[in-house]
Amino acid sequence: MNCSPPGSSIHGILKERLAQCQDQSSRHAAELRDFKNKMLPLLEVAEKEREALRTEADTISGRVDRLEREVDYLETQNPALPCVEVDEKVTGGPGTKGKGRRNEKYDMITDCGYTISQVRSMKILKRFGGPAGLWTKDPLGPAEKIYVLDGTQNDTAFVFPRLRDFTLAMAARKASRVRVPFPWVGTGQLVYGGFLYYARRPPGGPGGGGELQNTLQLIKFHLANRTVVDSSVFPAEGLIPPYGLTADTYIDLAADEEGLWAVYATREDDRHLCLAKLDPQTLDTEQQWDTPCPRENAEAAFVICGTLYVVYNTRPASRARIQCSFDASGTLTPERAALPYFPRRYGAHASLRYNPRERQLYAWDDGYQIVYKLEMRKKEEEV
């Protein structure tokens, strides 16, 4: 007969299990010490290697910075030669048929006498839409409103009440949509004075075959009323893309302090750009010029104070630069024109829009929306 108290057996069991737990804890502690002793040398080696890699990366970064500064210095000290190629048509050839005087000196209607000195800064706003498109402000309209036209063949424009709304993550929700009756072609559209000006490819227009294969129609669309108020066939035959690196644009519309302009090219001289001054009310062509600026490797252009500035690049895209300018008034000679580089960025300019009120360029670069601030000087000043 077992006369031991009932709790004594339970106490023994607990004591035994506690001893087992202590043994296991001792073994785990010993294993952890061993593991730590093995890992410490490895961690020390890894830390040394990390420091070595960090030092090497800092050295490489410093070398790259010095190299970029040296390249910038060489670009400054060895500028590209200005475009002074003289063509027979520039000196008074018959030109293409169309309205307006041709190759006559332009009489300025404002006292604007500035030219670009340099591209002072670049600000990347966001990425919106596809690789080609246009974003801009109306230089004569509300100062805050943003217009975005995505793609080279589309019929819907986004309108944002202010820049802040455009920069939001879900920007499209903040935008109103304006649908035009005819799709635009290329990225040569322009918002000016409450109207959207754009080129439409009529049936059989450029690239489409048919009897109208050499023509494009300019559309003047009222953004508030959402109606077409005027249209006109652009008076140039045999239109071809003016920019060798932007094949979808046939007419690039521009606005400056003087008004409305069009950049284009024709088969009659397939090597150079042409410039036209347009009447924004009637779409009539007032004057036309054959410029010495080559089409080859051109990607975009804009007009400031009556001077056309053409931006060139390479394929694949590299660092863009203004390499040719043409002053319709004759005030700025090629020798006095600055030929600045643009800051490094993502790819190639699909469009450039100058805002004369802000003296800024609105650029579309491979789906990124960029603002360039410009530094100006008087046309008569030496570079």
Phi, psi and omega in degrees: 000127181274117184256005180290148180300149183298329185282346183293323179292321178294319179298321179296318180297315180297320180296320179295317181291324177296321177296321178297318179296321179294320177299315180296319179296321178296317179297316181296320179296319179295319178296320179296321177296319179297316180298317179298318179296327178285323185281330183305313178297322179294319179295322178297319178295317180296320179296319178296318179294322179296318178297321179295317179295320179297317178298318179295320179295319178297321179296315180296318179299318177297320178295318179297317178299316178296320179297318179296320178296321179293320178296316178300320180295315180296322178297323179290319183281339182232068182292154177292150179293137178293157179283108178234021179297129181257125179246151182303326182287333180291330184267014171121029176291173185292332179075178180275162178287146178158174180285157171090156178287155184235132174059028173261152180300136181275131177267114181298141178257354174236176177266019181294121181225035184256156174222165181288134171263314177195162171274108192284320183203165180226137176229121178270117184279308183185185173240124184215127175083198185272186183293336181237139180175194183212137169224145190195172168242163174271113182296344179251358184253198178305135188291337187264337190292137182245135177244131181233124179237103186270133175093167181259350174216093185212169181227012183230124178254144175263136179236121181252136183296332180203165183298323181301321179295325180291328184278354179293158182298317179256060189298322186301333180290335181273352187265147167268154183246134178242121181256129179265154185288335180233134179298145174279164177236130179080201180234032184263019184287163181211136172255123187207118176065031180087005181239149170258118176258130179206163179264133178245139175271107177291162177306123183088009179288188184309127181087354185250353183076178179090179186289341179259021186294345182256013186233157170227149180253128175272134181245135173247111188246126179281115187290326181284313181277343181059049178224153173278121182259343178195159176205155182202139174286126182294127189279063174215132183263150177067044181296139174226161179301128181289335183252124182297336181259002180228086193283345186271347183261128179253329175227124179251111182273144184217154177229142175218198180297338183268343180132222190254135181228163175222133176252131184204180176208156181228165178291340180301321172223091186278009180258343188230161178274154173243155180230140179226143174260126184249152171273115183294341180281314188252348185070010176292149176271117184275316179213156178222149179222144169264115185265162176275005185281123183290150173282327186300129179066009173283141179240335181191171179202166176204169184234135176225125178051043177077009180247129177274130176242124183250131183257133183242155181210192177232170174235115004292162188298141177232223181263119185285154181208143169286117184239357179209138175225151179219116180265113183295336179274347179081005182286315182268114178274156180302328182292333181264359182275131174285148180235070187283153171275156170266149177301156179297145183206210192272314186205239183242150179286122172276334178199154175222128179233123180272136175250106184294336179288325183257345187056049179228156174252134174255117188243146173247117187230097178053041179090351177265139178260124189233146173243127174252128172268135185251145172254131187248163171211168177292144181300329184282345181286148176285153180291000000 
